[in-house]
Amino acid sequence: MPKLAVGTRNPGKIDAVRRSLASYEKLRNFEIQGAQVESGVSDQPITMEETTMGAKTRAERARAAVEGADLGIGMESGLFTSGGKMFDVCACSIFDGEQHHVGYSCAWELPPRVVECVEKGMNLTDAFNHCKICDDPEIGDKGGALAVMTGNRVTRPDYTVQSIQMAILAMNPDHYNCSSSIPPGINDAIS
């Protein structure tokens, strides 16, 4: 059975991987194994470049950490600024041993008072708790601040699924550079 190494032990992110692979016939039978690996970036990435680098590093390190892994997948949530506003996004990299296949989630705007805390050095979880928007130091391992802000309509696992699906999109040897381990037809229409 092929094996996919996930660069986290975060239950929400591992569940997002399972949910994502379920709709891909050629990926749904992968054994999924989490591995605690470091991202190599700051606790709270604040640019798209840093966030993407964290996802790529996690993917490479996960693949190396799990014996016999065919693919490594890394996800990294981070922030970026556009038009004077700060946004949260999830980056995903799937590493096939030669190429990184990268995708991103939807991005959502942070409340200004949370941005003030982040700019003072707080991570997103601490900032949301400090601003009394939530009161859960483990919110990132659950539905995330996004679930709090959307009344559970969109959760952190939901946006993580988006990033994974967008990374899988680039696992298409007909249109992208892929190693020979990536079979054609991953993104064929659902029948």
N, C-alpha and C positions, 0 to 999 in steps of 0.2 A: 504494500500500500504506500503511495507517495506521502511524503511528510512535509508539512508547512510549519516553520518555526516562527512564532510571534514574539516580537521583542518587548514583551511586557507580561506581567502576571495580573494586570488590572482586569477584573472579571467583566466589566462593561466593554472593554476593548476586545477581549477574547470572544465575547458573545457577538459583538459586531462582525468579527471575522467569520464566525459560524453562519450568521444570518446572510452575510454577503456571498459566501461560497455556495450556499444552498441553491441559489438560482442558476448556477453555472454547472451544467452536466459534467464538464471535464475537470471541474475543481471540487465538486461537492464530496467526493470520497477521500479527500486528503485528510490524513491524521493531523490534528492541530495540537501543537505543543507550545506552551508559553515558556519563555526564558527571561529571567530578570537580567536585563542588560542596561548599560548606561547609554544615554543619547549623545554624550559628548558636547552638548550645548547647555546654556544656562537653564536654571529651573523654570524660568519664564521667558521663552524666546520672544523677541519683540520685532522681528522682521520675517518676511516670507523666506528669505535666504536661510536664516538661522533655523527656522521651523523645518524647512525642507531638509537641511543638513541633519537635523536631529532624527527625522524619519529614516533617511538613508543610512545613517550610522546604526540605528537600532536594527534595521533590516539585515545589514551585513553581519552585525554581531550576533543576532539571533540565529542566522543560518549557520554561523561558525560554532555556536554554542550547543546546538542540538544535533547530535550524531545522526547522520543519514538524511538531513533535511535537504529537500529538493529546492525549496524556495524559502526565503526569509522575508518577513513582512514587518515593517516598522511604521508606527503612527506617532505623530507628535502634534500636540495642540500648541498653538502659538498665536501671537498677535502681530498686527501690522497697522500702519497708519495710512490713511488716504483722505484727502480733502479735510484735514484737520480733525478727523475722528479716528478712534481706535476700534479695530475689529478683531474678533476671535475667529480662527480657522483651524481645521485639522488637515495636516498633510499626511499622505500615506505613500510609502515606497515599498514595492515588491521587488526583491533582488533575486534574479535567477542564476546568479553565479557569475554573470558577465555584465548584465544591463540592469539599471534601475528603471522601473515602471512607476511613474509618479502621478498621483491624483490629489485633488483637493476637495474639501467639503464646501458647502455654502458658508458664507461668512456673515457674522452678525455683529452689530454695533454695541459696544460697551457703554453703559451709563457713564456720564461725565464724572460723577463722584468715585466710581470704580477706577476710571482712568487716572484720576489724581493719586489714588493709592498705589496703582501699578507704577506710575511714574516715580513714586517714592521708594520703589523696590519690592513691593509686595507681589506675591504670585496671585493668580486670579482667584483661587479658592479663598485665600486669606483676605483679599480685597472685598469679595462679596460678603464674607462673614463680618468683616470690620464695618462695612456699610449697612449692616443689619438687613440685607436683602435675603439672606438665608442664615441659618445657624447650624451648620453641619460641616465640621472640618474634613469629612470624608466625601463631600458632595461630588468630587471629581471621579470617585469610584462608583458612582451611582448614575443618576440622570444628568448630573452636571448643573452648572449655573444656567445653562441654556434651558433645561427643563423648568427651572424655577421661573425664568423670565417669560417662558411661553405657556405657563400653566400646564406643563407636561404634554403639550402638543408636539414639540420637537425636543428630543433628548440628545445628550452627548453621544450615546450609542447610535442614534439615527444619523447624526452628522458624520460620525465615524464610518458608518456603512457607506455613505455617499463618497467619502474619500477613497475607500477601498474599491468601490465600483469604478471610480474614475481611473484608478491605477490599473485595474484589470482591463479597462478599455485599451490601454497601451500594450497589453500582452497579445498583440495581433501581428504575427510575422508577415502578414500581407502588407501592413502599413507602417510598422515600427521595427526598430532593431531589437531582436530578441535572440537569446541563446537557443541552441538546438533543443534544449530541454522544454521549451514552450511549444506545445502542440498547436497546430492550426485549428481554427474553429472555436476557440474559447468563447468568442463573442457572437457566435451564430444565434439567430433568432430563436426564441423559446418556442417550442412546438406544442 
